[in-house]
Amino acid sequence: MIKLVGVGLDFGATKALDGVDLAVAAGDVVAVTGPSGCGKSTLLHVLAGLLRPDRGEVSVGGTDLTSANDQARTRWRLENCGFVFQLGDLVPELTLLDNVALPLDGLRAKNARERARDTLGELGIAELADRFPDQVSGGQAQRAAIARALVHNPPLVLADEPTGSLDQDSGSKVLDLLLRAVSDRGATVVLATHERRLAAAAHREIRMLDGRVVA
């Protein structure tokens, strides 16, 4: 599913990624751990095609993201990737339902809203569909963000500190829902985290330090 060979990315004089080799099989749940600034988030952005590396090769699901132009990477990401951000990044002017329906732009509006409502129900917040992000709790907003990432059934789900802004109880519930939902879909998951409970729930843990995979 995922293959990285010698991937490097520089931000000025800083090596954000330094010779990263990585292979992830389809259906795996992989936790990327390490201290702040070690390259976890940068790695996820490269896997999503949001950043193009300066060196090396990136292949995801048979697509060469290294040579693809910006338009091709954007199209690939919309069709194949769901991304869960630490703070959710919901659009404040849209209801939870309309936020979740955003990746379904190609569907008829009625069908998109039905699927979005079903996915909110899967995350246990269907009754909040017509509320705005500032009218729900942090845990509920993060569930909506997960629903948005899953609604188009992508083969790859990337999660950047998905429970980092939540208390332990809310974070545990969100984690359980996320893992159950991706398991039901058979998706491949790569999540960045500094939380041991989240890393322990993954099939495999990868440790990073100073832009390199060290374990």
RODRENMAR-455338 format. One line per 3 residues: for each residue x, y, z of C-alpha. Coordinates in pm, whole numbers. Layout:
! RODRENMAR-455338
X/Y/Z ~ ... .
//
This chain:
! RODRENMAR-455338
0/0/0 ~ 270/250/105 ~ 634/249/0 .
887/522/77 ~ 1249/491/-33 ~ 1516/738/80 .
1266/1021/129 ~ 1412/1355/229 ~ 1254/1697/273 .
1425/2016/384 ~ 1280/2330/537 ~ 1570/2568/489 .
1868/2422/674 ~ 1646/2181/869 ~ 1608/1824/748 .
1240/1760/825 ~ 1272/1413/673 ~ 1610/1249/630 .
1639/927/430 ~ 1307/777/536 ~ 1238/421/422 .
894/284/503 ~ 666/3/387 ~ 306/-38/507 .
79/-320/392 ~ -285/-267/300 ~ -512/-283/604 .
-236/-209/856 ~ -280/41/1138 ~ 56/208/1200 .
140/456/1475 ~ 424/703/1414 ~ 568/822/1744 .
847/1048/1861 ~ 905/1389/2020 ~ 763/1714/1885 .
948/1828/1576 ~ 1075/1480/1485 ~ 896/1475/1147 .
572/1290/1226 ~ 337/1551/1078 ~ 566/1614/782 .
562/1243/702 ~ 182/1239/702 ~ 170/1542/475 .
404/1368/230 ~ 186/1055/237 ~ -118/1271/163 .
52/1440/-131 ~ 31/1776/46 ~ 411/1805/37 .
648/1681/-232 ~ 982/1551/-102 ~ 1312/1691/-224 .
1462/1344/-250 ~ 1348/982/-270 ~ 1038/801/-390 .
683/795/-254 ~ 432/539/-379 ~ 86/500/-225 .
-163/249/-357 ~ 40/211/-676 ~ 46/586/-744 .
382/760/-773 ~ 332/1079/-574 ~ 690/1191/-631 .
650/1262/-1001 ~ 283/1367/-993 ~ 212/1737/-1038 .
7/1941/-790 ~ -321/1887/-978 ~ -271/1512/-1001 .
-181/1485/-633 ~ -488/1686/-535 ~ -715/1465/-744 .
-554/1152/-600 ~ -593/1282/-243 ~ -962/1365/-287 .
-1034/1015/-417 ~ -804/802/-203 ~ -717/973/124 .
-898/1083/438 ~ -711/1318/674 ~ -796/1377/1042 .
-630/1686/1185 ~ -550/1738/1553 ~ -797/2022/1595 .
-1053/1887/1350 ~ -1032/2188/1117 ~ -1406/2193/1055 .
-1543/2483/852 ~ -1709/2703/1118 ~ -1976/2840/882 .
-2104/2493/793 ~ -2310/2249/999 ~ -2153/1919/1096 .
-2359/1752/823 ~ -2233/1988/554 ~ -1875/1958/680 .
-1891/1580/653 ~ -2044/1600/304 ~ -1758/1813/167 .
-1558/1520/20 ~ -1870/1402/-167 ~ -1873/1692/-410 .
-1929/1461/-706 ~ -2253/1312/-568 ~ -2601/1456/-594 .
-2670/1678/-294 ~ -2940/1450/-154 ~ -2721/1140/-178 .
-2423/1321/-29 ~ -2624/1442/269 ~ -2771/1094/327 .
-2427/936/329 ~ -2291/1213/553 ~ -2576/1160/799 .
-2516/784/801 ~ -2147/837/873 ~ -2225/1078/1157 .
-2451/806/1295 ~ -2168/557/1274 ~ -1966/793/1496 .
-2261/832/1735 ~ -2351/1196/1666 ~ -2630/1184/1407 .
-2846/1398/1634 ~ -2590/1680/1607 ~ -2596/1694/1226 .
-2755/2039/1205 ~ -2536/2204/1468 ~ -2236/2421/1393 .
-1885/2337/1518 ~ -1898/2599/1794 ~ -2219/2441/1927 .
-2065/2102/2010 ~ -1792/1974/2242 ~ -1434/1912/2135 .
-1489/1537/2134 ~ -1803/1571/1923 ~ -1626/1800/1676 .
-1342/1549/1645 ~ -1594/1272/1574 ~ -1733/1488/1295 .
-1380/1538/1161 ~ -1332/1161/1157 ~ -1666/1118/980 .
-1554/1368/715 ~ -1232/1170/663 ~ -1421/841/624 .
-1737/940/439 ~ -1597/869/90 ~ -1453/532/203 .
-1089/612/123 ~ -838/324/118 ~ -592/539/319 .
-668/730/641 ~ -408/963/793 ~ -457/1104/1142 .
-233/1371/1294 ~ -261/1361/1676 ~ -635/1280/1644 .
-691/1282/2022 ~ -425/1536/2115 ~ -670/1815/2201 .
-907/1594/2405 ~ -917/1481/2766 ~ -843/1116/2837 .
-1205/999/2846 ~ -1309/1178/2527 ~ -986/1076/2357 .
-1038/709/2439 ~ -1391/715/2298 ~ -1279/892/1981 .
-991/648/1936 ~ -1221/346/1974 ~ -1465/488/1720 .
-1188/571/1473 ~ -1030/226/1490 ~ -1366/49/1467 .
-1472/255/1167 ~ -1149/200/972 ~ -1151/-170/1058 .
-1502/-205/918 ~ -1380/-45/594 ~ -1051/-234/570 .
-862/93/534 ~ -491/141/586 ~ -421/385/870 .
-113/587/958 ~ -148/804/1267 ~ 99/1039/1431 .
87/1051/1808 ~ 285/1105/2126 ~ 26/916/2333 .
117/564/2444 ~ -245/443/2460 ~ -295/537/2097 .
32/378/1985 ~ -54/60/2178 ~ -381/26/1984 .
-199/16/1649 ~ -78/-300/1478 ~ 271/-156/1455 .
472/137/1592 ~ 736/338/1406 ~ 958/574/1603 .
1103/890/1452 ~ 1383/1118/1569 ~ 1529/1419/1387 .
1350/1333/1064 ~ 1462/970/1057 ~ 1290/640/1129 .
1491/492/1417 ~ 1278/191/1516 .
//
